[in-house]
C-alpha cells in the first residue's frame, strides 16, 4: 500500500504486478532459524518465502521467529525454576 500511495496511484486501479517485489530473498527448507533471522535483519524484511527447488513450500515470518524464541526461552525458564524450587518428596 505504501508503494501505491508513494507513487500517487489509485489502489482500485493498481495491480499486484505494479507494486510487487521482484528481487525475492528466499530460504531453503534446510536453512537454520538463526540464518533466516540474520538474513531477514540484514535485508530488512519481515517475510521470507521458503523454496524447495522452484516450489514455494512456506513462508517464515518475524512472528514465527519470535514465537520460536519465546517458546525456547519459556522452556529454559521452566527448567531453571524446577531446579531452583525443587522439593524432595
WOHU-V581319 format. One record per pair of residues at least 12 apart in sequence whose ideal C-beta (glycine too) atoms are under 8 Angstrom apart, sorted by sequence separation. I is the first residue (numbers start at 1). GAP is how many residues later the second one is. D is the distance in whole Angstrom. If there is no record, write none. Layout:
i: {I	I}
gap: {GAP	GAP}
d: {D	D}
//
This chain:
i: {7	27	36	47	48	47	48	4	25	47	4	46	47	3	46	25	31	25	40	27	29	26	27	28	40	25	26	27	28	29	26	27	28	36	24	26	40	33	29	37	29	36	33	27	33}
gap: {12	12	12	12	12	13	13	14	14	14	15	15	15	16	16	18	19	20	20	21	21	22	22	22	22	23	23	23	23	23	24	24	24	24	25	25	25	27	28	28	29	29	32	33	35}
d: {8	7	6	6	5	8	7	8	7	5	6	6	8	4	5	5	8	6	8	5	6	7	7	7	6	6	5	5	7	5	7	7	7	5	6	5	7	8	6	5	8	7	6	6	6}
//
